[in-house]
């Protein structure tokens, strides 16, 4: 087998991510990925022997991209609750707009992982890293959030993310996202 070309492999996995977002898991075939990447027939099967291997590689690429985003987010340190609200709002808005295709792909992969243990293993790192990163980030910010509550916070953020990303493209506005984030940060208590 000839040596692999990392740029070509990345082009294939990025194409798979785009297809996951556009067509769902059933739209990801070797030929469709090759066509999306602009590569010759047979290229994808040279890199990924099975469709499952292709999906696992797409999941690994999504995790890699997500970790890079988390590292970039760690550089921004909000000063207080108002800045935290702004940071979360910007994060969700970016997910709904510029990163929408990636999050649609993640949700497709997560659903498919229920039936494919190898895919579930590839995505498991995403949850583990998210919990660890969030707990460490909260510590850096001086937030008094118990570590055992972090998975619940991630679930709330993930639920908001799913609701916003799966809404019709272009239908989510900043005020809608701000209301969601305000509720996540401050709760839904009614003053009176």
C-alpha positions as CSV (number, residue, x, y, z in Angstrom):
1,X,0.0,0.0,0.0
2,X,1.5,3.4,-0.9
3,X,2.2,5.9,1.8
4,X,-0.8,8.1,2.8
5,X,-1.0,11.7,1.9
6,X,-2.2,13.6,5.1
7,X,-3.7,16.5,3.0
8,X,-5.7,14.1,0.9
9,X,-6.9,12.1,3.9
10,X,-8.0,15.4,5.5
11,X,-9.8,16.4,2.3
12,X,-11.7,13.2,2.4
13,X,-12.7,13.5,6.1
14,X,-13.7,17.2,5.6
15,X,-15.8,16.2,2.6
16,X,-17.4,13.4,4.7
17,X,-18.3,16.1,7.4
18,X,-19.8,18.3,4.7
19,X,-21.9,15.4,3.4
20,X,-23.0,14.4,6.9
21,X,-24.3,17.9,7.3
22,X,-26.0,18.1,3.9
23,X,-27.3,14.6,3.4
24,X,-27.1,12.8,6.7
25,X,-25.2,9.6,7.5
26,X,-26.8,7.7,4.5
27,X,-25.3,10.3,2.1
28,X,-21.7,9.4,3.1
29,X,-20.4,6.8,0.7
30,X,-16.9,6.4,-0.7
31,X,-17.9,7.7,-4.1
32,X,-19.9,10.7,-2.7
33,X,-16.9,11.7,-0.5
34,X,-14.5,11.4,-3.5
35,X,-16.8,13.6,-5.6
36,X,-17.2,16.1,-2.8
37,X,-13.4,16.3,-2.3
38,X,-12.7,16.5,-6.0
39,X,-10.6,13.3,-5.9
40,X,-10.5,10.3,-8.3
41,X,-12.7,7.3,-7.9
42,X,-11.1,4.7,-5.6
43,X,-9.2,7.3,-3.5
44,X,-11.5,7.0,-0.4
45,X,-11.4,3.2,-0.4
46,X,-7.6,3.4,-0.4
47,X,-7.7,5.4,2.8
48,X,-10.8,3.9,4.4
49,X,-11.5,0.2,3.7
50,X,-15.1,0.4,4.9
51,X,-17.9,2.9,5.3
52,X,-17.6,2.6,9.0
53,X,-13.9,3.4,8.8
54,X,-14.8,6.5,6.9
55,X,-17.4,7.6,9.5
56,X,-14.9,7.0,12.3
57,X,-12.3,9.1,10.5
58,X,-14.9,11.9,10.1
59,X,-15.7,11.6,13.8
60,X,-12.0,11.8,14.7
61,X,-11.6,14.9,12.4
62,X,-14.7,16.6,14.1
63,X,-13.1,15.9,17.5
64,X,-9.8,17.4,16.3
65,X,-11.6,20.6,15.0
66,X,-13.6,20.9,18.2
67,X,-10.5,20.6,20.4
68,X,-8.9,23.4,18.4
69,X,-11.9,25.6,18.9
70,X,-11.8,24.8,22.6
71,X,-8.2,25.9,22.8
72,X,-9.0,29.1,21.1
73,X,-11.9,29.7,23.4
74,X,-9.6,29.2,26.4
75,X,-7.7,32.3,25.4
76,X,-10.7,34.5,26.2
77,X,-11.3,34.9,29.9
78,X,-14.6,36.6,30.7
79,X,-14.4,39.0,33.7
80,X,-17.9,38.3,35.1
81,X,-21.3,37.0,34.5
82,X,-22.1,39.6,31.8
83,X,-18.9,38.6,29.9
84,X,-19.8,34.9,30.4
85,X,-23.2,35.5,28.9
86,X,-21.6,37.3,25.9
87,X,-19.0,34.5,25.5
88,X,-21.7,31.8,25.5
89,X,-23.9,33.8,23.2
90,X,-21.1,34.2,20.7
91,X,-20.3,30.5,20.9
92,X,-23.8,29.5,20.2
93,X,-24.2,32.1,17.4
94,X,-21.0,30.8,15.8
95,X,-22.3,27.2,16.0
96,X,-25.6,28.2,14.3
97,X,-23.9,30.2,11.6
98,X,-20.3,29.6,10.5
99,X,-20.0,26.2,12.2
100,X,-23.5,24.9,11.5
101,X,-22.5,22.2,9.1
102,X,-20.0,20.8,11.6
103,X,-22.5,20.6,14.4
104,X,-25.1,19.0,12.1
105,X,-22.4,16.4,11.3
106,X,-21.7,15.9,14.9
107,X,-25.4,15.2,15.7
108,X,-25.6,12.8,12.8
109,X,-22.5,11.0,14.0
110,X,-23.8,10.9,17.6
111,X,-27.1,9.3,16.5
112,X,-25.3,6.8,14.3
113,X,-22.9,6.0,17.2
114,X,-25.8,4.5,19.1
115,X,-25.6,1.6,16.6
116,X,-21.8,1.5,15.9
117,X,-19.5,0.9,18.8
118,X,-16.4,2.0,16.9
119,X,-18.0,5.3,16.1
120,X,-19.1,5.7,19.7
121,X,-15.5,5.1,20.9
122,X,-14.2,7.8,18.5
123,X,-16.8,10.3,19.8
124,X,-16.3,9.4,23.5
125,X,-13.2,11.6,23.7
126,X,-15.3,14.6,22.7
127,X,-17.4,14.3,25.9
128,X,-14.5,13.5,28.1
129,X,-12.5,16.4,26.9
130,X,-15.5,18.8,27.1
131,X,-16.0,17.9,30.8
132,X,-12.4,18.2,31.7
133,X,-12.0,21.5,29.7
134,X,-15.1,23.0,31.1
135,X,-14.2,22.2,34.7
136,X,-10.7,23.6,34.3
137,X,-12.0,26.7,32.5
138,X,-14.5,27.3,35.3
139,X,-11.6,27.0,37.8
140,X,-9.6,29.6,35.8
141,X,-12.5,32.0,35.8
142,X,-13.0,31.5,39.6
143,X,-16.6,30.2,39.1
144,X,-17.8,28.2,42.1
145,X,-19.4,25.4,40.2
146,X,-19.1,21.9,41.6
147,X,-17.2,19.5,39.2
148,X,-20.0,17.0,39.4
149,X,-22.4,19.6,38.0
150,X,-20.2,20.1,34.8
151,X,-21.8,17.2,32.8
152,X,-25.3,18.7,33.5
153,X,-24.1,22.1,32.3
154,X,-22.7,20.6,29.2
155,X,-26.0,18.8,28.6
156,X,-27.8,22.1,28.9
157,X,-25.4,23.7,26.5
158,X,-25.6,20.7,24.1
159,X,-29.4,20.8,24.2
160,X,-29.5,24.5,23.4
161,X,-27.0,23.8,20.6
162,X,-29.1,21.1,19.2
163,X,-32.3,23.2,19.3
164,X,-30.6,26.1,17.6
165,X,-28.5,24.3,15.0
166,X,-31.4,22.1,14.0
167,X,-33.7,25.1,13.5
168,X,-34.2,26.2,9.9
169,X,-31.1,27.9,8.6
170,X,-31.2,31.6,9.2
171,X,-34.1,31.5,11.6
172,X,-32.1,32.0,14.8
173,X,-31.6,35.5,16.0
174,X,-29.3,37.1,18.5
175,X,-32.1,37.9,20.9
176,X,-33.3,34.3,20.9
177,X,-29.8,33.1,21.7
178,X,-29.4,35.7,24.4
179,X,-32.6,34.6,26.1
180,X,-31.4,31.0,26.1
181,X,-28.0,32.0,27.5
182,X,-29.5,34.3,30.2
183,X,-31.7,31.4,31.3
184,X,-28.6,29.0,31.4
185,X,-26.5,31.4,33.4
186,X,-29.1,33.0,35.7
187,X,-31.9,30.4,35.8
188,X,-35.5,30.9,35.1
189,X,-36.6,32.3,38.4
190,X,-39.3,34.9,38.2
191,X,-38.6,37.9,40.4
192,X,-41.5,39.6,42.0
